Amino acid sequence: MRAGRLWQAPGVDVAAKLWRVSWTFVLLLCALAAVGYAALYSVAGGSPYPYAEPDALRFAAGLAMMLVVAMVDPRWLVRLAWPLYGVSLALLVAVLRFGHVGKGAQRWIELGGLQLQPSELMKIALVLALAAWFRRASWERIGNPLFLVVPVLAIIAPVILILKEPNLGTAVITAAVGGAVMFAAGVRWWKFALVLAPIPLVAKLAYSHLHDYQQARIDTFLHPESDPLGAGYNILQSKIALGSGGMWGQGYLHGTQAHLDFLPEKQTDFIFSIIGEETGFVGAVAVMALLCVIVLAGMVIALRCKNQFGRLLALGISVNFFLYVFVNIAMVMGAIPVGGVPLPLISHGGSAMLTVMFGFGLLMAAYVHRDAAFEDEAEEG
């Protein structure tokens, strides 16, 4: 058998592969999507349109796509990794030239009637490419700085393009996801320390080169009360919504911040504020617990994979989902500046939902083929 092929690979029978799918994980995702449907139904004033029903259809399509991707042999995923990365990078370049401008940012591109946000696809493609790069790397090769040039450049290139959109929140998440995969692959911690050490020194310089709205977000984060009707309005209203929910909430469909239109972007960035207002501390904690269980389930899948490619792929997808959740919830609580990051499978939006489900499809492919081993990994690892 030639190098790159699998030995001890699962059979090609689709029914057998479907049996290996983690249906518990699928049910967790369905439960999270149901939370999103209920929240969006409430945001629209007790109507499935214009948010809940379209998102439910997107989730159904995403779930079908996830199961199809889960059937794909890891050999093909390795072969497609860098081509998909290249396509994603090309889309990031294209969006800067031909992309749709909305709310001061150029982040979307029209493809066949669908508005795609290439930065979302890039995060998944980056995880796939890095997992393919490090899958055969021995400890000695990872310790060689020259071996790290390609993965470092693979992270830096999309981060720069995403910053130009501008989209600071997604750029930070992209860099963090790439760093997490490299760390899991065995890159020494002190190399990350060398990269991170200068950050406080260049923070002031970086601040001066930010866009006006990005500077306003940071200023608002530090002093939201200084402009309660302007830059600080969103975060103050979000805190009011969360606080007014108390322990048990104001009741489903009875959130005042949502239904009296005090809180902007309530169907996207600030959907968690509405959940906290209507279901209270108990409901908000329950949703966070569900999100944490999904992250932990992804980590368990990573640990159960017997090949390095599957481990790194599952871990990267799980970290990406965790960062989505962390940034959004921390943002609406005022713990970090507002960054325009949605809450996955809950916030309204098609591009983010479909890319998240595509990522979970890759994670499930790693789980379905968890017992597979690459012959060239056995030889070189």
N, C-alpha and C positions, 0 to 999 in steps of 0.2 A: 504493500500500500504506500503511495507516494506521500511526501511530507505535506502537512496541512489538512490531511484527511482525518476523520474521526475513527477511533476504534472504541469498542464497547458502546457504540452509539445506539440510542433508542430506535426502534423500528419506525418505518415511514408511515405506518398505519395511522390515519388521522384520528380514528376512534380511540386508539391506544394513547395517543398524545393528549387528546381531550380529557381522558381519564386522569392524566398526570397534572392537569391544570389545578392550581390552588383555588377551588371554588369558594373557600372561606374568604380569600382575598377579594375575589370578585364580588361577594356579598357585601364586604366592607365598602367597596367602591360604590355599589348600588345604594347603600345606606347613606353615604356622604352625598351622592347625587340627589337623593330624596330630601335631604336637609336643604340643599341648594334650591330645589324646586319649591319647597315650602316657603323659604325666605324670599325668593323672587316673586312668588304668588302674592305674598303679603306686600312687598314693595310696590307692586302694581295696583294696590288697593283691593285685593281679593279677586284678581283676574289672572288667567294663565297667559295672557298677552299683555305687553309685547316681550316679556322676558322668560317666564317659566317654561312655556310650551316649546319655543324654539330651542332652548337649552336642553330640554328633555330629549328632543329628537336628535340633537347633536351628541348627547351622551349615548343614546342607543346606537348611533352610527359609530361612535368612538369605541363602544364596547365590542361591536362586531369586528372592527379593525384590530382591536387589542387581541382578540382570540385568533384572528388570521395571522397576525405577526407572531403570536406565541407558537405557531406551528413551524416557523422557519428554522431550518437547521443552522446551528452556530457557524458552520463553515461559510455559509452564504452571508451571514451577518459580518464576519471578519472581512470578506471580500468587498462588501458594500460600504464598510465603515468610512474609508477615506474618500471614495466617490461622493457619498452623502455629505461628508464634511465640505468637500469642494463645492457642491451645489449650494449648500447653505451659505458658504462664504460669498459665492457669486450673488446670491439673493440679497445679502447684506449690502454689497456694493450697489446692486441695482436699486435697492430701496432708497439710497441716498441720492440717486439720480432721477428715478422715475416714481418714487414712492408718494403715497397719499399723505398730505399734511393735515394734522388734526390736533387742536389744542396746543399749538406751538411746537409740535414734534413731528418728525417724518419717520414713522415706524412701520407703516403698512404698505403692501404692494398688492395690486389687483391681479389675480390669476384665475382665469376662467370663471369670473363672477364671484370668486371667493376672496375676501380680504385676508391676506396672510401676513402675520408678523414674523419675519424671518428670524428675529432674535430668539423667539421661543423655540423654533426648530433647531437653531444653532446649538442651544444648550444640550439637547438630546444628541445631536450629531457629534458634539465635542466629547461627550461621555463615551460614545461608541468608538470614536477614533482613538482616544487615549487607552481604552480597554484593549483595543486591537494592538496598539503599539507596545504596551507593557506586558502582554499575555505570555511572552516567552522570555522576558527579561530576567536574568539572574541577578543576584545581589551585587556581583562585581560590575556588571554592565550598568546597573542603576547608579552605582557609585561613580561612574565615569561622567564628568560634566558634559562631554561632547554628546553622549547618548541622550541627554536631557534637552539639547538645543531644539529638536523638532517639536516635542510636546510643549515646551515653553512658548515657542513661536505660534504653535497651534492655539494656545490660549490667548496670547497677546493680540493677535490679528483681529479676531472677532470682538474682543473687548474694546479696542480702539474704534472699530466701525460702529459698535453699539453706542459708544460715548458720543459719536458724531451725530446721532439721530436727533436729539440727545435722549438717552435713557440710562440715567445713572444707576437706578436700582437694578435693572436687568444686567448691566455691565458688571456690577459688583457680584451678583449671584453667579454669573458665568465664570468669573475669575475664581470664585470660591469653590464652585463645583469642580472645575479643572484641578485646582489645588488639592481638593479632597481625594480625587482619583489618584493623583500622583503620590500623595501621602500613603494611601492604602496600598499602592504598588511597591512601596518601600523606600521612597526618597527620604533622605535623612531630615530630621526636624530642623537642624541648624541651618540648612539651606533655605528653608522657609523663613527662619529668623533673620537671615541676612537680607532677604527681600522685604520683610515687613518692618525692619528696624528703622529705615529712613522715612517711613510714612509720616510720623509726627513732625519731622523736620520740613517736609515738603507740603504739609497740609495747608499752610497759609498761602503758599505760592499757588497750589491747586485751586484754592478757594477764589483767588483773584481771576482765574481763567474759567470759572464756571459761568453758565448762562445766568441771566438775571433771576429767572424763576427758580433755578436751583439754589442760588444764594438766598433767595427769599424763603425757601423751604428750610434751609439750615437755620436762618435767623428766627423763623417762626417756631422751629423746634425748641430753640433755646429760650425764646421769649414770646410765646403765643399770645399772651395778654396784651402785648404792645400794639397789636393791630387786630382787634377782635372782629371787625367787620370787613377786613381785607384779607391779608395773607394768613392770619391766624384763625379765620372763620371755620374752615373745614375741621381742623383738629379740635377746636373748642366744642363745636357741635357734636363731634364724635364722642368726646369725653362726656358731654351732657347726656347723650343717648345711652352710653354704657352705664353711667351713674344712676340715671332715672329708672333703670330696670330693677335695681335693688336685688333682693335675694331671689324672688320668684318671677319677676318681670311684670310688665303692664298687661300682658295677655296677647295672644296671637291675633294679628290684624289690628291691634290697638296701640301701636307705637306712635307716639306723637311726633317725634323727630322725622320719621319716615313719611307719615301721612299728611303732615302739615308742611312738608317740603323744606324743612330747615337744613337738612343734611344733603349736600350735593353728592353726586356719584354714589348714591346709596345702593345702586344695583351692581356696582363693580368694586371699586376700592374699599368702600365702607360698609359692605354687606354684613360684616361681623358685628358692627355697631348696632345694626338693626336686630340681629339675633340676640345680642346682649340686652337690648332694650325690651324686647317682647318676651324673652324667656328668662331673663335675669341671670344672676351669677350661676345658678344651677344649670341652666340651659347652655350658657357659654362654656362652662367647664366640661359639660357632656360632649359638646362639639369638639372642643380641644382634645378631649380624651380619645374620641374617634379618630381624629387626625393623627394623634400620637401612635395609636395602635396600628394604623396603616404604615407609618414610617417604620415602626418596630418590625412589622411583618415583612417589609421589604428588606430590612437588615438581616432577618432570620433567613430569608431566601438567599441572600448573598453568602451567608455562612454555610448554607447547605450545598452550595455549588462546589463540585470537585475540581473544576478547571478554573484557572486564573482569569480567563476572559469573562466567564459568567459571573465570578465574584466581583470583579471590578465594574462590570456593566450594571449589575443589580445594586451595588453600593452607590454608584454614581447617580442612578435614577432616584434612589431613595433620598440621597442628600439633596438633589435638586428639588424634590417635593417638599422636604423639610424646610429648605430655605424659602420657598414660596410661602409656606405657612408662617414661619417665624417672622419674616419681613412684613407680611400683611398685618398680622395680629399686633406685632410690636408697633407698627405704624399707626394703626387706629387707636391704640392706647396712648400714643404720644411718647413712646419710649425711644423711637428713632424718627428721623425726618420722613415726611410723606414721600413715597417713591413710586407710586403708580403701579404697584405689584398686586395682581388679583389673588383672591383666595381660591385655590384650585378646586374645581368641580362644584363650587358654590357660587362664586361671582359670575355675572353674566358675561358671555364672550365666547366666540367660536374658535378662534385661533388657539388661544391658550388651552381650552378644553381638549381639542383634538390632539395637540402636541403632547399634553400630559398623558392622554390615553395611549398615544403611540409609544411614549416612553414606558408606560406600564406594560405594553405589549412586549417590548424588548426585555423587561424584567421577567415577565412570565415565560418568555422563550428561554431565558437562562434557567428558570425553575423546571420547565418541562424537560429540558436537556441537561439537568443538573448532574447526571451520572456520566455524561459524555466526557471524553478526554481526548485532547489533540495529541496526535502522535509526535509532532514536532515540539510540543511543550514537554513531553516526556523525555525527548532526546536532549533539549537544550536547557530545560528548567532545572 
